[in-house]
Amino acid sequence: MKNIIAGVIALVIGFFALTFAAVMGLTMALVALIAQPFLKRKLAKQYATFYAGNPEASSGQGRVIEGEYEPVQNHK
């Protein structure tokens, strides 16, 4: 009898956890879909502001920093 009661309680708790996870997942997905255009606009604005003050970075050519290369795996 104890095993049956424990099984029923486990099933109820499992169902509650699964339902809660589904509701939270759907809520977060909905929030992400709503926030997406605002975040894209904000990032585009910051991107344009950064490259307006730094025209070298937007040319697609980077600078090479001279120095020695030492692999981390071989370091003792």
C-alpha positions in Angstrom: 0.0 0.0 0.0 2.9 2.4 0.8 4.4 1.8 -2.6 1.2 2.7 -4.3 0.8 5.9 -2.4 4.4 6.8 -3.0 4.0 6.1 -6.7 0.9 8.3 -6.9 2.7 11.1 -5.0 5.7 10.8 -7.3 3.5 11.0 -10.4 1.7 14.1 -9.1 5.0 15.8 -8.3 6.4 14.8 -11.7 3.4 16.1 -13.5 3.6 19.4 -11.6 7.3 19.8 -12.4 6.8 19.0 -16.1 3.9 21.4 -16.4 5.8 24.1 -14.6 8.8 23.6 -16.9 6.6 23.8 -20.0 4.9 27.0 -18.8 8.2 28.7 -17.9 9.8 27.6 -21.2 6.9 29.0 -23.2 7.0 32.2 -21.2 10.7 32.7 -21.8 10.3 32.0 -25.5 7.5 34.5 -25.8 9.6 37.1 -23.9 12.6 36.5 -26.2 10.5 36.9 -29.3 9.1 40.2 -28.0 12.5 41.5 -27.0 14.3 40.5 -30.2 13.6 43.6 -32.3 14.5 45.9 -29.4 17.8 44.2 -28.8 18.7 44.1 -32.5 18.0 47.9 -32.7 20.1 48.5 -29.6 23.0 46.4 -30.9 22.9 48.0 -34.3 23.1 51.5 -32.7 26.0 50.5 -30.5 27.8 48.9 -33.5 27.4 52.1 -35.6 28.5 54.3 -32.7 31.7 52.2 -32.1 32.7 52.2 -35.8 31.9 55.9 -36.2 34.7 56.7 -33.7 37.1 54.0 -35.0 37.2 53.9 -38.8 40.2 51.5 -38.9 38.1 48.7 -37.4 35.4 48.9 -40.0 37.8 48.4 -42.9 38.0 44.7 -42.4 41.8 44.8 -41.9 43.0 44.1 -38.5 46.4 44.8 -36.9 48.9 42.1 -36.0 50.4 42.3 -32.5 54.0 41.2 -32.7 55.3 38.8 -30.1 56.3 35.3 -29.3 54.0 32.3 -29.4 54.2 29.8 -26.7 51.7 26.9 -26.6 50.0 26.5 -23.3 50.1 22.7 -23.4 53.9 22.6 -23.6 54.4 25.1 -20.8 56.1 23.5 -17.8 
